[in-house]
Amino acid sequence: MIIINIKINNINHDNKYYIIIMTMDWILKSIRIIWNYNSNTATATCLTSTFRISLMLIIFCISVSANTEMNLAAEVSGYTYYGDVVPVKYFVQSGLSHINFTIRISRNKQECPYYTSTILIQHAGLPLVYQTENTFPSNFITTDPTFILEMNPDVQISFTVVRPLPGNWFIIAYDDYISNEIKQKGIDSKNCYYSIMSRVSLGDLVNATHIDYGTVQTHTIGSSGKMFSFKLPQSTYGFDIVITKCVPQACNVTVSYLPSLQNSIQLEYCQDVKNCSMHVQSPNVDDIQLIEIQYIGLKGSQQVTFSVVVHGCVHWKSSTVSQCKTLSLLDRMHVPETYNIYFGYISSNTFAFNKLNLTMAPLVVVPFLIEDPLDIGGTLKFRLQIVKYIYGLSTYMHLCGGLIFNHLPSFNGSFDLCTSLPFVINRTVTGVNFSQIVQYVPYPRAGTWHVVLQTQCFEQGTDKSVVCPPNVTAEISLEIQPCLDNGCSSKGQCKLIGQGSHRIVLTACKCDADYQGYACTDPIKAQSVLIQLVAALLLTLSNLFFLPAIIIALKRRFILEACVYTYTMFFSTFYHACDGDRLALYRLCIASYEVLQASDFFGSYCSIWYTLIAMAQIRFLRLAHVLQTIGAFFIFVGVVYDRRSVCMIIVPLLCGIVLIGVSWGIKMYKRKKLYPSWKRYAFFLLPGCVLAATGGSVFIFLETTENYKYLHSFWHVCVALCICFLLPPHPPKKVDQNLLTTPLPLMFLNCLSACPQMIALRQLIALT
């Protein structure tokens, strides 16, 4: 159930919506006066009040939705893997002056614990969560979230981001505390729930004049300045703002470059000069570029002539000699029914990544596009392998490169890729036996990415640069895949998850045996093999304590009960062999996990119900069988609906106790004495109840993730042994005693021959 509370206050009387509301309110009052002549006053008042409230809500939503985006409350819980968080996203269009985030963490009850929550905000992609310093392997390219906040419950914060990057912004939140308690649903009296509410208010578009790069612009600039916007090609690694002329006197202006998020604002003073320029390195190629020119004279204005000169890589087919060459944007292919997306070139109805000539230029750039929402929830894998290299004994090649998001490094004369990027390939190549290089990007951000490769050749034993051999060929592959190579390093399960109101699809590793990390590669808290084996043996072999109960039930002719106990022992054993926080190597699943779990819970609850029916000693066997069957039906429905609810134990238990009380009460009333005997109470019922109560208390109240293997095994033992004490010494005495000593096959034949259909058949044969 979702409850939305809307509170409207501080309405400005000068607002146009206030005027509309007041006008419509006057109309509604007039309608109510007319209505009162012909109808009930209370009805008229109710209707007009409803109309007034509805109108105010409509006007409020219209006024708010134009500049504000809101998300419904999302649950906040402890973080173990990415499936524990609910990401929300907000779309920000290009060219906004600012946006304002408002975030609130709430708890449903004041008595709930006061946990600190961490909020991560990331532009263009899902924020990465760092549990430890080893959360991501060394060959992963990671980016810190744009904003990291820590908040307490019932606190609201608001902050403004100037010149926000365009695209989607993602927010996640999680508690720093992780509870290790295992409780049945309905036991926790507090039932604490934490949630995050967020809202983004969008600012106005920047008032800027659009210009085209490479064209000469002439504008009159005053003391208040003037802003200009333009878009750059994807292959840009820098540009110059060149002022060539100022009229009527020498230039007396400032030139400012305003990047997104107001990072590294550049300012150039052009005073008492005829011309000047400002160079901008590595601009964001996915965003609109903003520059501002302002006249700084005492009064008046200037007419300024300027242009934007772009520096970028040339296309690889161009004959122009350049330090940097770029290939065409990669095509993409999505494999149906999987999360894998491959990048390459489509030609002649084939899809492949053409082998890349690394020596076509000192720097080679391969652009590709990560899309939202298809790509951002997986892992980007980049692989490089040298397949052709003609070399001499006196030379070797040094290869550097890497993946870069939404910009290119500034390829000036002294640029060296090997020392300029934090995550680079840095290898020495001496032949085609060069081992392949693999890099990963978890949850890549949406936008333009580049593969940038640099080759340099040197003489052996020296740092003297030489010309590289021609046609050094490399094979490159790029793909979006689930988790890490479609798995989780054999230490977890890769899950496909759809989260949040926007149904953001992502893949995440749910680690086993207390492994941690994005791909379950962090063993800092991992369980030892011995602990995992002990847990497996305890949880499975403890079910063998059902064998005494099965033998006793067979000996006392409780055949149906013995079948139920056997069913429970079998499925509980194999459910716990498949379940548990263990590596897949130490788990055995003979069927799907859901089937085994449902069968185990169904058998456990049926064991309780059938034992209670047997204890009731109902003389009317048909009534007992009906109760057993109806109980099994309702237990099945409960298992499907909510198998972990405490009601699945309490309801059968209470119903069974009521049946036992009624049945035993009738027997005691007729016999005028205690039923069963006091010895039965003292030596069987009391120990059985103590075992059941002890096991149930441990199961419901004391289990944690650390002691689960011990206490849950103890629960198995208690439940199995209490049946040995609680099961009656024999079925109800109204049953024909001859049936108790008749072998089972003969009993079946006697029952079959006594049925009305068989009697009628024998009479028909006798008449013929």
N, C-alpha and C positions, 0 to 999 in steps of 0.2 A: 504494500500500500504506500502510495506517495502522497504526502501532504505538502501543499504549497501555501505558505502564508505570505501575503502581499500587504505591505504597510505603506500608505501614502501620507506624507507630511511635507511641511515647508513648501506649499504651493505658492508660487509668486503671483501676486495679483496682476502684474503687468504681462503675464504670460498669455499668449493667444488661446491656449487650451483652457485656461481659467475662465476666460470670457465665454468660450463655447459652453463650458459646464454650467456657468451661472445662467446663461440664456436658456439652455435646455431645462435647467431646474425651474425657472420661472414658468416655462411652458407646462411642465409636469404638474406644478402646483395648480395651474389653471385647469388642467384636465381633472385633477382630484376634486376641485370645487364643483365642476359640472357633474362628475361621477356621483358625488354624494347625494345629488338630488334623486338619482334613480337606482342606487345600489347601496350595499353595505359599506359603512364608513371604514371599518377595519380592513376590508378587502381592498378598498381603494388606496388606503394608506400603504398597505403591504406591496401592492403592485407598483405604485409610484416610487417607493423606496427601492424596490428591486431594479426598476428602470434606471434610477439615478446611480446606484452602485455599479450596474453593468456599464453604463455610459462612462463613468469615471475610470473604470478598469480598462475599457477600450481605448479611451484617450491616453491613459497612462502608458499602455503597451505600445501605442503608436509613437508616442514621444520618446520612449526609452529604446525601443527596438531599432530606431534609426541610427543610434550611436552606441548602443550597448549590446554585448553578447553575454548571455548567462548560460550556465550549465546546472542541471539538477544535482542534488547532493550525491557524492560518490563515497563509498565506504573507505575508511582508513584502518589498516591493520598492520601487524608486524610483518617485516619483510624477510622472506626466505628465498623466494625467486620472483621473477617478474609477473607471474600469474597472481601475486598477492596485491598488486596495485591496479588501480582503475584510472587509466590515462584519459584526460579530457583535452580537447583542442579548440583553439580559436583561430579564425582566419583574419589576417591583417593584410589589407590591400597595399599596393606600392604607393609611396609618396606621402604617407601620413606624417604629420608633424610630431605626434606623440600618441601613446596609448597609456591607459591607467589600469593596473591590476588591483583588484580587491579580493582578498582571500580570507576565509574564516574557517577555523576548525571548531567543530561542535561535538558535544557528547550528549547522549539522550537523558542522562540522569546526573544530578550534581554529586551523588555519592560515588560515581565512577572514578577510578584512579586518574591521577593528573599526569598523563604521559606526554612527553615532548614528541612532536611530529616534525619530520623533515619534509620540506616541499622543494621539488626540483622543477625548474622551468627551462625549457630548451626550445630554440627556434629550429624549425624545419625537420625535427626528428625527435624520437623518444629519448628522454634523459637517461644517461647511464648511471647505474647505482654501483658504488664502490663499497663492497662489504669489507674487504681487506686489500692490502697492496698487491695481492696475487689474484684478484678477481678476474683479471684478463691476462691471458698468456702474453709472452714477450713479442710475438709477431702480430699483435692486435694494434690497430691504429685507433686510439680513443680520443674523445674530446670531453672536457669538463662541461657540465651544464652551464647555460648562460647565467642563471641565477640559482643560488642555494639559500633557502630560508629555514629557520628553526622556529616553531611556534608551539605555544601551549593551547590547550582547549579553551573555548569561550573567549578567544582573542581574535580580533579582526585587524588586518594590516592592509595598507594601501600604498602603492608606489607607482611612480611614473617612469616610463621608458621613452626617451627622446629619440626621434628618427628611428623607429623600429624597423627591423628587416621585414620585407614582405613575405607572405606565405603563412603557413600554419605554425602556431605556437602550442607546445604541449606542456601539460602540467601533471605531475604525479605527486602523491603524498604517501608516507608510510610512518608507522610508529617506530620509535627506537627500541621499544620493549616488545619481546616476543614471549608469549605465555607458553609454558611447557605442560600445562594441565590438560588432561583428557577427561572431558565431562560429557555425560549423556545430555542430550537436548532436553531442556526443561528443568535441569537441576540448578543452574546458575541463577540465583535469586536477583542479582543485579542486572544480568543480561545487558551488559554495557555495549554500546554501539558508538563508534566515532565516525564522523563524516566531514567532508570538505566541501564548502560552497565557494564558487569563484565567479567573478564577473570581470569583463574587460570593457572599458569605455574607450571608444575610438575617438581620436582627435580629428581635427580638420586636415584636409589636404594642404600640403605646402603650396603657398601662392608663388609659383615659379613659371617663368616663360620657357616653353619647350624650344630647344634648338637642335640642330643636327650637327654631329661632329664632322670635321673636315670642311665646313663651310665658314666663310667670313661673315661675322656678325657685327653690326653697328647699332649701339643702343645708347640712349642718354641716361647717365647714372647720376643720381642725386645723393644727398647726405644720408638719406634713409636706406640707400643701397637697393640692389635689385638681384633677384635670384633667378638662376637658369637651371634647367634640367635637360638631361640627354641620356640615351641608352647606348651602351657599348657592345661591340661584337664579342662573341664568346672567346675568341682567340686573343683578346687584349691582355697585355701584361703591364701596361702603363700608358699614360697620356700626358700631354703638355697643354697648359692654358697659356696661350701666347697673345699678349697685348701688343699690337703693332702700331697703334696710332691713338692719340688723344687730342681732342679739339675743345677749347681754343688754345690751350697752353700745354706745357709738359704734363705728363701723367701724374696725377696726385690721388691715387686710389689704392685700395687694398683688395686682394684676391684671396678668397677663402674657399677651401674644399671641405664640404660637410659630409663625412661618411656616415653610414648607418651606425646607430647606437652611440654616435658622437665620439667614436674612437679615433684617436690621432688626428685631430683637426689641424689642417695645414693653413698657414696664413703667410701671405707674401705682400710686402709693402712695395708699392711702385710710386716713388716720390721723386719729383723733379727729373724724370727720365722720359725719353721718347718712347721706349718700349721695354717690356720686361716679360718674364715667363715664370711659370711654376710647374714643376714636374710632380706627378702623382704616381706612386708605385703600387702595383698589385691591387687594383680596385676590385670590388665585388662585381662580377660580371652579370649576376642575376638581379641586381638592384638598379634603380634609377640613380644616376649621379647628379649631385647638387653642388653648384658653385654659387658664390655670392660675390658681387663686385660692389664696392662702396666708395663713394667720393669722400675724401677726408679733408677737403679744403675748408676754408672758413665759411664760405657761402657760395651759393650757386650750384652748378652742376658741370659735368663734362660729357662729351660725346666720345665713347670709347669703342674702338674697333679691335676685335679679338677673334680668335678661332681656337678650336679644340683639335689638337693633332694627336692621333691615336697611334700607339706602337703595339704591334701584335705579330704573332707567328704567321708566316705565309703558308698557303696550301701546299701540300706535298707535291702536287703535280706542277706547281709553278716553277719556271726556270730561274726565278730570282734567287740569287745567292743570299742566304739568310742564316743567322745563327740558330734560328728556331723554325721548325716546320711542323704543321699540324695535319692530322688526318681528318677525314669527314666524321661527323657524329655517328657513333655506333648505332646499328639497329638492335632490336630486342625481340626475343622469342620466349613466350610463356608456355611452359609444358603443362598441358591440361591435367587436372586432378592432382597436381603437386604444387609446392610452393616455389619450385625452381624456375628462375628466369635467367636466360643466357643472353650475352651481348656479343654481337658480331656484325658481319655484313651479309646482306641478302643479295645474291646475284645468280641469275640463271636458275631460279627455283631451288637454290641451295643456300644453306645457312652455315657460315663458317667464319672464323676470325682469320683473315689473311695473314700470312707470316709477315713480320715487320722487319724492314731493313733499318737497322740501327744507325747506319753510317750515312743516311741521306742528309743529315745535318748534325751538328754537335748536340742539339737538343731536339728531341722528338716528342710531340704531344698528341695524345689520343683522347678526345673528349667523349663522354657518354652521359646519359641523363638518368638520374634516380627519380622515380615518380612516387607521388603520394596519392593513394594509400598503398599501392601494390608492393612497393619495394622496401619501405622503411621499417617493416616489422621483421625482416630477416637479417642475414649476415652476408655482406659483400665479400666475395673471395677473389683475390687477384693472384694469378700464377704466371711466372715468367720462366721460360726455358730456352737456352741457346741451342739452335738446331743446325747452324752452319757457321763455321769460323775457320777461315784460312789464315794461318799465322806462321810466323817464322820463329826460330829458336831465340832470336835476339829481341823479340818484342812481346809485350803483353798488353791486354786491354783492361781498363778500369771502368766498371759499369756502376752507375748510380741512378736512382730513380725512386718513384713512389707515387702515392695517390694524394691528390690535392683537391679540396672542395672549394667551389665557387670563385676561385681566383687563380691566377698564374703568378709565379714568382717573377720578379723583375729581372729579365735577362739582359743585364748590361754587360759591358766588356769584361768585368772582373767577377762575374757571377760564377759560383761553383755550387752545383746542386748537392754535392756530397757533404758540404758543411752548412748548407742553408736551411735544411728541413729537419724537423725533429724525428720524423719517421721515414727513413730512406733505405733503399737497397744499396748496399755498399760492398761490392764484390770484385775480386780480381779474376779475369777470364783468361785462361791459357789454352782452352780447347773446348770441343763440343761435349766433353765429359763434365762440363760445368753443371753442378747440381741445381735443380729448380728452386726458385724462390717463391714462397707463398706468404701472402699477407691477408689479414682479415679486418673488416670494419664492422663492428656490431651496431645494428640499428642505424644504417647510414642515413644521413640527412638528405632530404629531397632537394634537388637542384642539379647544377652542372658540376660534374667531376672530371678530372683530367688524370690520365696516366702520363707522367713526365719522366723521360729517360735521357740520360747524358752518358756519352761514351768519350773516353780519352785513352790514347795509346802512348806507351812509354817504352824506352829501351830497357832491356833486362838489367837489373842491378843499379839503375839510375832513375832520376826523376825527369829526364829529358823527354819532352813531348815529341812524338813522331806522328806521321799520317797513319790513320787506321786502315787496315786492309778493306777492300771493297766488299759489299754484300755480306756483312755480318748480320745473320738472320736470327730473329728470336720469335718464339711462339708465345703469344699472350692469350690467356683466357680470363674472362670476367663473368661472374654469375652471382645471382642472389639465391641463397640456399637456407633451409631451416637450420637454426642452431649452428653447430660446428660440423661441417661435412655431413649434414643430414642426421646427426646424432649428438651425443653428449659425452664423448670420450669413453663410452662403455661404463659410465658411472652415474647415469641418470636417464631420464626419459624426456625426449623432445616433444613438447606439447604445442599444438596449434590452438591459439586462444583468441577469442573475440571479446574485447572489453569496452566498457564505457557506453555512453549514450550514442556515440558515433560509430560503435562497433568497430573499433580499431583492431585490425587483425595483426597478430604478431606470433612469433615462435619463441619459446623459452624453455630452458632446461630445468626440470625438477630433479634435483640431485638425490642420490641414494647414499646411505651410510654416512650422513653428515658431511659429505663433500660439499664444497661451495664453489662459487664463481659462475661466470657467464656460461661456461661449457663444462662445469663440474671438474675443473682441473686444479682446484685449490684444496690440498689435503690437510690443511692446518688443524682441522677439527675432526678429521675422518676417523671412523671406527676401525679398529684392527680386525684382521680376519678371524681371530679367536672369538672376539665379541660377537661378530656376525654369526659364526657357527653355533655359539652357545645360544643365541637368541632363536635361531632356526630350530635347533633341537628341543629347546624348552617348550616353545609354542606348539610344536607338532606332536612330540612324544607325550606331552601332558594329556593329550586326548585319549591315550590308551587307558586312562583311569575309567573310561566308560565301559571297558570290558567287564569288570565285576558287575556293573549295573545291568549289562546285557545278559550275562549268564544268570543272574538272579531273576531277571524278568522272564527268561525262557523256562527256568526251573519252576517258577510259580505260575506258569501258563499265561503270562501277560505278553502274548505274541505280538500284538500290534504295538505295544509300548517298546518291546525289544527292537522291532523294526525301526521305530522312530529314533531310538538311541543309537542304533547302528548308522542310520542316515546322518545323524548329527556328528558322530565321531568321524565318519568318513569325510564329510565336507568341511568340518572344522579343521581337520588335519591338513587337507590339501589347500584350504583357503589360507591358513597361516604359512604353509610352504610357499605360497605365491605372494602373500602379503609381507609386510615388514620393511623397515628401513634398512634394506640390505642391497648389495650389488646384485645385478641380474645373474651373476655366476652362482650365487648362493640362494636362488629362488627357483622353484619348480611350479609351473602353471600347467595343469592338465586341461584347463578350459580358460575362457576369458575371465579376467579379474571380477567383472560385474556379476557373472553367473556364479562364481564360487562364493563371493561375498553374500549375495542374496540367498543362496542355498544354506550357507552357514547360519545366518541370522534366522531364517525360516525354521531350520532344524532346532536351533536353541530355544526359540519361543515355543515351538510345538512340544519340545521335551517338557518344559514347565507345565503347559496346559494338559498334556496327556497324563503326566504324573499326578496332577491335582484331581483329574477325573477318576483315575484309578484309586486314589486315596478316599474319594467320596463314597466308594462302594455302593454305587447306585444299583438297586436290584433289577430295575427294568433295563435290560441290556439294550433294547432298541433306543431308549432315551439316552443312554450313555453314548451309544454310537452316533446318534444325532448330534449330541453336544460336542463330541470330538470332531465331527465333520464340520459343523458350523464354526467352531473355534478355529479350525485349520483354514477355512475360507477367509475369516476376518483377519487372521494373522498374515495370510498371504497378501491381502490388500494393504495392511499396515506396513509390511516389509517393502512393498513397491512404493508406497506413499512416503514414508519416513522411517527407515529401518533403525535409525540411531536414537529415536525419541525414547525417553524414559517411560512413556505411556505403553510402549510395547512390552515392558516388563510388568508395570503396575496393574494395567487393566486385566490381563489374564490371571495375575496373582490374586487380585481382589475378587474376580468372578469365581475363581476356584475355591477361595476361602469361604465365600458365601455358600457355594454348593456343598462343601464339606460340612459347614456349620448346620445347614438344613438337614442333610442326610444323617449326620451323626446325632443331631438333636432328635430326629424322629426315632432312630434306633434306641436312644437312651430313654425316650418317653415310653416306648412300647416295652422295653425290657426292665425299666425301673432301676437301672444301674448304669455305672460309667461305661462308656464305649469310646474307644477300645479300652482294654484293661490298663491299670496304672503302670504295669510293667512295660506295656507298649509305649506309653507316654514317656516313661523315665529312661528306657534303654534304646528306644528307636526314634520316636518323634522329637524329643528334646535334642539329642545329638544332631539329627538331621536338620532341624530348624536352625541350630547354632551354626552348622556348616554353611547352610544356605544364606543366612544373614551375614556371616563373616565374609563369604565370597562376594555377595551382592554389594556390601559396603565397600570392600576393596575395589570392586569393579566400577562402582559409580562415583566414589568420592576420592580415592587415593591414587589413581593411575596418572602417571606423567609420561612424557616421551622417553625419559631416562630409565624409569623402572618398569616400563610397559612389559618387557619380556619376562620379568619375574612375577609381577602381580597378576598379569593376565593368565599366565600359566597356573598360578595359585587359584585363580577363579575357575579354570577348567577342572582342577582337582576337586575343589569344594563342590561344584555343581554335580560332578560325576559321583562323588562319594555320598552326597546327601540323598541321591536317588536310592542307594542301597539301604539307607535307613528309613526313608519315607514310603517306599513301595510296600503295599499291604502283603501279608503272608500268602494270600490266595485271592482269586476273583470273588465277586459277590456269591453268597451261598445259594441264591435262588437259581443259579445255573445248574443244569442237570449234572449230577456228580459223575455219571457214567462217562460224560464227555471229557472229564478231567483225566481219566485213565485210558481213554481210547487213543491209539496212535493217530497222528495227524492225517495220513492218507486215508485211513478208514473213516475218520471223523468227517472228512470232506465228502466221501462217497455216501455216508449215511445222511448227511444234510442234503445232498443232491437228490437222493431217492425219496426223501420225505417232502420235497417241494410239491405244490399242487399240480404243476405242469407234468411232472413225472408220474404222479398218481393217475391223472387223466389219461396219459399215454398208455399206462399199463391196462387200464379198464378198456380202452378202445381195442387193444391187441387181444384181450380176453374175449370180447364180443365177436371178433372175426375168427 
